[in-house]
Amino acid sequence: KVKSKSGEFLVEVGKWTTARGAKPSCQLPGTKRNRGELPPHAVQRLLDKDLRVFQDIVSLEAVDHAREQMPSPKYGIDTTYLKAIFVASLVSEPMWESVYVDPGKLRWSLEEEAQLQGIFPRDIFVLPDA
């Protein structure tokens, strides 16, 4: 979880592909650990890759460990999932401006639109893909 000084959380609200357009999802940033990888190395890899625009303004504060047991989506058998949940804060505010995107101008399927009810209008940060 990455939280700003004003109490807002960093959340992924969707993914964009040129072929399909916007696909909504609402989740906290995260990654799966590689085989044998320690949790601090996985979170550093996440900061180095997917959250690189936040890398210099994020401060890791705490880690919580969770254990979940549920059926595997792939195999359907009970599986134990071990999670390391890092709590971080932004030490300074990002240096970009938020923009409003009219949800009526984006392409959504009916199922995707149902998932997005209550999300818009919100500020959307447009980040460079560099």
N, C-alpha and C positions, 0 to 999 in steps of 0.2 A: 504494500500500500504506500503510495506517495501522496503526501498531504501538503497543501500550501499553508502559509501563515494565516490566511483567512479561513481555513478549515475546509477548503475544497479538495476533492480527491482527483487524482489522475485516473481516468477511465477510458478504455478503448470503446468507442461507440459504433465502430464499423470498420470495414476494410474496403478499399477501392481498387478495382481492376479496370483497365480500359475496355476489356471485352464485356464485362458484366455490369460495370458501374458500381454502385454502393451496395454492400451487403452488411446489414446491421448485426452488431453483436455488442453486448454490454458486459465487459469484464475488466477486472483489474489487470495490470501488466504482470506477466509471469512467463516462466519457461520451464521445460522439463530438464531435469539433470541428466547429463550424459552418464553412461556407465562408469562408476568409480569416481564421479565428480563430486566434490564437497559443495554444500550449499553456498558458502561465500564465493566460490569460484563461479557457480552458476549465476548468481545475482550480478557479479562483475561482468560476466559475458553478456547478460541482458542489458546492462548499462552501456557496455562498449558497442553493442550492435543496435538493438531496437530502440533504446532510450538515449542514444548518444547526444541528442540535442539537450538533454537534461543532465548529462553526466557531471558537468562542472558545478551544478547548483543543487545537487542531491546529497543529503547527508543521511547515512544509515544510522538508525537509532537503536533498534531492538530486533530480536528474532524470536518467533514463536514456533513451536513444533506441533503439528497436528497429525493424527492418524485416522484415516477413514477406511471403512470397509464397505464395498459395494460391488455389484456385478460388473465385470469388465465389459465395456461396450463392444470390444472385438470378439471375445471368447465366451461371454455370458457366464463365467464362473466367478464366485466370490474372490475378490482381490483386495489386498491391503495396500493402501496408498499412503506414503509418508510424505508430508509436506513441511517445508520450512517457509514460514511466512515472515518476510522482512518488513519492518516498518521504517519508512524514510520520510524526511521532510525536505521541502525546498528551502535552501538557505537564503535565496534571493528570488525575486519574481522574474519570470522569463522575459526576454527582451523582444518580444514580438506582440503584435496586436491581434485581438480576437476579431473575427468577422462573423456576420450573421449569414447563414445559408437558408434560403427559403426551402423548406422540405417539399413544397409542392413542385419545385423545379428539379428534384432528384427522381431517378427511376427506382421504384420499389415494386415488389410483388405484393399481393394482398397479405400473404403470410408475414413477409418482412415488415409491412406497414403496421400490422397488428403488434409486432414485437416492439415497434418504436413509439407506440402510444405513450404519451407522457414525457418523452425525451425532449422533443422540440417545443418551443424555441429555446435554444441554448447557444452559448458562444462556442464556436468551433475554431480551433487553432490550426492554421494552415502552416505546415512545417516544410522546409526544403527537404528534398530527397537526396541529400548529399552526405 
